[in-house]
Amino acid sequence: DYFGSTVNAAARIVDLSSGEDVVISGAVRADPEVAELIAGQGLVLEPVEAALRGFDGERFELWRVRGHG
């Protein structure tokens, strides 16, 4: 079983996706394999401004990943 603030944050981040994109954290974006995939596929990154329910006052670096077309 998984639990705790990391799982709660992940659940809130999933809710930010429109279904035409994927929203990822700054930590995921910084992963070398993810960065290589994004660059290799020509995907577009856009910063996301959002408050996550249950994390009052905390700021998360979030990115929307979408296709280039």
N, C-alpha and C positions, 0 to 999 in steps of 0.2 A: 504494500500500500504506500502511496505517496501522499504527503500532506504538508502543510506549512505555507509560509508566505510566498515561496517560489511557485508552488502549484497554483495558489490563488492569483498571483500576478499573471501567470501563463493563461489561466482561464479568462481573465479580463482582457488580455491582449488579443486572444482569439476573437472575442466579441467585436473588436475594432475593424476586422476585415469585412469588406463589402461582398466578398465572394468572387470578385474579379482580381483579387490581389492576395498578398500574404503580408501580415504585419509581424516584424521581428524586433527583437531587442538589440541594443547596441552591442551586447556581448556576443550574440549570434552573428551579427554583421561583421564583427572583428575576427571571427574564426577564419583562418586562412583558406580552408576548403570552401566555406560559404562565399567568401570574397572572390575566389577563383570561379565558382559557379556563376555568380552574378555577373562578373565581367565577361566570362566566356559565352554566356547566353544573351548578352546585351540587354539585360534587365535594367529597369529604371528604379532608382531609390529616391524616395521623398521622405523628409522628416515628418513625423506625426506629433501633433500637439494634442494631448489627451490626458485627462485625469482618470486614474483607475479607482473604481469603487473599492472602498476598504483600505485605501492607501492615502488618506488625507494628508496633504502637504508634501508627499513624496513625489519626486520627479523621476521619470524613466526616460531614457534615450530610446525612442522607438522609430522604426523605419517601415514605410510601406514599400513593398516590392511588387512591381507590375511589369507586364510585357512592354516592349518598346513601341508597339503599334496599336 
